[in-house]
Amino acid sequence: MHSVSPEYAAQHLTELIERARRGEEIVIAIGTRPLARLVPIEDWDDALDEAHAPDEEVDEAFHGD
């Protein structure tokens, strides 16, 4: 696992995505406080289903009850 600052992540996003794609876990942190984690997607089909399936709360906000 590798930790980077938000500024570094913004400036090197393409590189960090490639590293995650190859299996590395990247933590974005301010000092020792983790904010986010960039990890590889292990099952692409499941990830696509999750990305396209709206959360019930979001669906209700757009379409009503």
trRosetta pair geometry for C-beta under 8 A, 3 or more apart (Angstrom, degrees):
i j d omega theta_ij theta_ji phi_ij phi_ji
1 24 7.8 146 -109 -176 34 75
1 25 4.6 -32 -109 83 81 108
1 26 7.6 166 -161 -92 64 21
1 27 6.0 35 175 -14 109 110
2 19 7.6 -37 38 147 141 148
2 24 6.4 8 8 171 114 121
2 25 7.4 158 24 88 67 56
2 26 5.4 -25 71 -114 93 68
2 27 7.1 -177 89 25 40 75
3 26 7.7 144 -97 -168 26 57
3 27 4.6 -27 -104 73 76 102
3 28 7.7 153 -157 -96 64 14
3 29 5.0 -19 -164 22 113 125
3 34 7.6 -99 -124 -98 113 87
4 8 4.3 -117 -180 87 109 128
4 9 5.2 135 105 -57 122 84
4 12 7.5 -102 -169 61 159 125
4 16 7.0 -105 27 -99 155 133
4 26 6.3 -11 12 -173 112 105
4 27 7.4 153 23 81 62 52
4 28 6.0 -33 74 -109 80 62
4 29 7.4 127 65 29 31 74
5 8 4.6 96 54 6 81 101
5 9 6.9 -143 94 -6 42 87
5 28 7.3 41 166 -159 14 73
5 29 7.1 -65 -99 74 45 55
5 30 6.8 66 -137 -102 80 52
6 9 5.5 -54 -145 37 33 115
6 10 6.3 36 156 -22 66 104
6 28 5.7 73 -85 179 63 114
6 30 6.8 -12 -9 -69 107 88
6 35 6.8 -4 -68 50 108 156
7 10 5.9 -53 -151 33 29 111
7 11 6.5 17 156 -9 63 111
8 11 6.0 -66 -149 44 30 104
8 12 5.8 -17 167 21 70 117
9 12 6.6 -79 -130 58 21 82
9 13 6.2 56 166 -84 64 74
9 16 6.0 -5 -136 -19 73 167
9 26 7.6 138 -109 147 106 128
9 28 4.9 -8 -48 -111 156 118
9 38 7.8 164 -139 -24 121 137
10 13 6.5 -7 -145 -44 22 105
12 15 4.5 -43 178 43 93 119
12 16 5.6 98 116 -26 89 98
13 16 5.7 -60 -144 40 32 109
13 17 6.2 34 158 -22 68 104
14 17 5.9 -53 -148 33 29 111
14 18 6.6 29 153 -17 62 106
15 18 5.8 -58 -153 36 31 112
15 19 6.4 31 151 -19 66 106
16 19 5.6 -52 -147 36 34 113
16 20 6.4 34 153 -18 66 104
16 26 5.1 66 -163 -108 105 178
16 38 5.8 60 152 84 111 164
17 20 5.7 -55 -148 38 32 110
17 21 6.2 38 151 -25 65 105
17 38 7.1 -100 -93 -177 52 136
18 21 5.5 -50 -147 32 32 116
18 22 6.6 26 154 -13 63 106
19 22 5.9 -61 -154 39 31 108
19 24 4.4 -42 158 52 91 133
19 26 6.3 86 93 -52 121 122
20 23 7.7 172 -174 31 32 9
20 24 5.8 -90 -89 71 39 74
20 25 7.1 63 -120 -107 84 29
20 26 5.7 -80 -69 6 102 109
20 38 4.7 -95 -77 139 147 98
20 39 6.0 -175 -156 -152 111 10
20 40 5.1 175 159 -63 73 66
21 40 5.7 115 -123 -113 23 100
22 40 7.4 -142 52 -77 22 133
23 40 5.5 -36 -97 -12 36 148
24 40 7.8 97 42 -33 40 105
25 37 6.4 -13 -173 -171 98 105
25 38 7.3 156 -162 80 48 57
25 39 5.1 -2 -117 -102 84 86
26 37 7.1 150 82 -161 51 53
26 38 4.1 -8 62 57 104 107
26 39 7.7 -162 31 -66 65 47
27 34 5.1 -58 -174 -126 120 109
27 36 7.4 162 -157 87 53 44
27 37 5.3 -22 -104 -105 68 77
27 38 7.8 -155 -72 22 23 73
28 34 7.4 97 73 -158 46 66
28 35 5.1 -58 102 63 90 102
28 36 4.5 5 48 58 114 91
28 37 7.4 -149 16 -74 76 29
28 38 7.0 71 -26 -17 100 100
29 32 6.7 -22 165 -164 136 13
29 33 5.8 159 -163 79 90 43
29 34 4.7 -51 -94 -98 103 46
29 35 5.9 167 -104 3 39 82
30 33 5.2 -15 65 63 81 103
30 35 6.3 64 -7 -39 88 121
34 37 7.0 14 -179 -60 124 89
41 44 5.8 88 122 -91 123 58
41 47 4.5 -9 -155 -58 132 160
43 46 4.1 37 106 21 117 115
43 47 6.4 157 89 -19 63 87
44 47 5.6 -60 -148 37 31 113
44 48 6.4 31 157 -20 67 104
45 48 5.9 -54 -150 34 31 110
45 49 6.6 32 152 -19 63 105
46 49 5.6 -54 -150 35 34 113
46 50 6.4 31 154 -16 67 106
47 50 5.8 -56 -148 39 31 109
47 51 6.2 31 154 -21 65 109
48 51 5.6 -55 -142 37 31 112
48 52 6.3 11 164 -4 65 113
49 52 6.4 -72 -147 46 24 97
49 53 5.9 21 160 -24 66 116
50 53 5.9 -57 -134 33 27 108
54 58 4.8 -126 -176 88 101 115
54 59 4.5 125 111 -63 127 92
54 62 7.8 -71 -166 27 159 132
55 58 4.4 85 60 8 89 107
55 59 6.8 -158 87 -9 43 86
56 59 5.6 -56 -146 37 30 113
56 60 6.3 29 156 -18 66 106
57 60 5.9 -53 -147 36 29 110
57 61 6.5 33 152 -24 62 105
58 61 5.6 -53 -150 31 32 114
58 62 6.6 17 157 -6 65 107
59 62 6.3 -68 -153 43 29 100
59 63 5.7 -27 171 29 69 116
60 63 6.6 -79 -121 61 22 76
60 64 6.6 -29 -163 155 61 10
60 65 6.2 25 -141 -91 102 43
